[in-house]
Amino acid sequence: MAGPVTRTTNLDFFLARANQARAEADVATLDRVRERCRRSEAAWSALADRAQRSERLRIEDQKRKAATAASISDEDRTEEQSEDDCPRVRRTTAF
């Protein structure tokens, strides 16, 4: 399960960068530097939001696929059981 770890790490990285930019903006003495840091914070926060949304959608998709697979598996089992319940008819043909 290397996938989720990487995604979580990306999310953590984006959040850390947003926090760092916010902290830099708080201590900046120049207006333009403070504005640049605020823009940077907004960009990192947007990336973090996208990463969270992507992870949520990925998990929902996995659940949907698992439910579909389980449903198909249940249908297969039901068909096998109904085939077992039916008597076999042996047909012979005269040649």
C-alpha positions as CSV (number, residue, x, y, z in Angstrom):
1,M,0.0,0.0,0.0
2,A,2.6,2.5,-1.1
3,G,-0.1,4.6,-2.8
4,P,-1.9,6.0,0.2
5,V,1.3,6.7,2.1
6,T,2.5,8.8,-0.8
7,R,-0.7,10.7,-1.1
8,T,-0.8,11.4,2.6
9,T,2.8,12.6,2.5
10,N,1.9,14.9,-0.4
11,L,-1.0,16.3,1.6
12,D,1.1,16.7,4.7
13,F,3.8,18.5,2.5
14,F,1.2,20.9,1.0
15,L,-0.2,21.7,4.5
16,A,3.3,22.2,5.9
17,R,4.2,24.6,3.1
18,A,0.9,26.5,3.6
19,N,1.6,26.9,7.3
20,Q,5.2,28.0,6.6
21,A,4.0,30.6,4.1
22,R,1.4,31.8,6.7
23,A,4.1,32.1,9.4
24,E,6.4,34.0,7.0
25,A,3.6,36.4,6.1
26,D,2.9,37.0,9.8
27,V,6.5,38.1,10.4
28,A,7.1,39.9,7.1
29,T,7.7,43.6,7.5
30,L,7.4,44.6,3.8
31,D,4.0,44.7,2.3
32,R,5.0,43.0,-1.0
33,V,6.7,40.2,0.8
34,R,3.6,39.7,3.0
35,E,1.4,39.7,-0.1
36,R,3.7,37.2,-1.8
37,C,3.6,34.9,1.2
38,R,-0.2,35.1,1.4
39,R,-0.4,34.2,-2.3
40,S,1.9,31.3,-1.6
41,E,-0.2,30.2,1.3
42,A,-3.3,30.3,-0.9
43,A,-1.6,28.2,-3.6
44,W,-0.4,25.6,-1.2
45,S,-3.8,25.4,0.5
46,A,-5.5,24.9,-2.9
47,L,-3.1,22.0,-3.6
48,A,-3.9,20.5,-0.2
49,D,-7.6,20.8,-0.9
50,R,-7.2,19.1,-4.2
51,A,-5.1,16.3,-2.6
52,Q,-7.8,15.8,0.0
53,R,-10.5,15.7,-2.6
54,S,-8.6,13.3,-4.8
55,E,-7.9,11.0,-1.9
56,R,-11.6,11.0,-0.9
57,L,-12.7,10.3,-4.5
58,R,-10.1,7.5,-4.8
59,I,-11.4,5.9,-1.6
60,E,-15.1,6.2,-2.7
61,D,-14.1,4.7,-6.1
62,Q,-12.4,1.8,-4.4
63,K,-15.5,1.2,-2.3
64,R,-17.7,1.3,-5.3
65,K,-15.6,-1.1,-7.2
66,A,-15.4,-3.5,-4.2
67,A,-19.2,-3.4,-3.9
68,T,-19.6,-4.0,-7.6
69,A,-17.2,-7.0,-7.4
70,A,-19.0,-8.4,-4.4
71,S,-22.4,-8.0,-6.2
72,I,-21.0,-9.8,-9.3
73,S,-19.6,-12.5,-7.1
74,D,-22.9,-12.9,-5.3
75,E,-24.7,-13.2,-8.6
76,D,-22.3,-15.9,-9.8
77,R,-22.8,-17.9,-6.6
78,T,-26.6,-17.6,-7.0
79,E,-26.4,-18.8,-10.6
80,E,-24.3,-21.7,-9.6
81,Q,-26.7,-22.7,-6.8
82,S,-29.7,-22.4,-9.1
83,E,-27.9,-24.6,-11.7
84,D,-27.3,-27.2,-8.9
85,D,-30.9,-27.1,-8.0
86,C,-32.1,-27.9,-11.5
87,P,-32.2,-31.6,-12.5
88,R,-29.9,-32.5,-15.3
89,V,-31.7,-33.8,-18.4
90,R,-29.7,-36.3,-20.4
91,R,-30.7,-36.2,-24.0
92,T,-29.8,-38.9,-26.4
93,T,-30.3,-38.7,-30.0
94,A,-30.7,-41.5,-32.4
95,F,-28.3,-41.5,-35.3
